[in-house]
Amino acid sequence: MTTSNTPLTVHVFGKPGCAKCAMLNRRLDKMLAEAPQYARFRKEYHNVLEENGLVEFCKTECLNPSRIPAMVVGVQDETGKIRYLANPAPDAADPVCKHSRLYQFLGLQTDYSEEGKGLITPEMIQAILNEALTLA
């Protein structure tokens, strides 16, 4: 069970040399540092080219390796285990996140289709963080 002061973690999955991964990290770092409403969040970066990062990536059981970078919001339970927040409306149309929104968990992965153009925008990140605050 979470309370309104339970810390939330944004798990970011990326790889070195990826410009889109660097952009997601910069945007998220700036938001978390500058927006007081996001004080409950911390970021944990997982390099998917390293063993530990790949293990964490696989634990999500829903991320597509062809859609890196990605992020998932989680909370640590009383045993210390990370529990990713469930997407409360997996079938709902999302005008902000569109096809970047994860189905199973609250998060994003890059949409490289013509519509998505491979960008995770600040508006998408904010939408997920704001939703996480209402869920946890």
Disulfide bonds with the S-S distance in Angstrom:
none
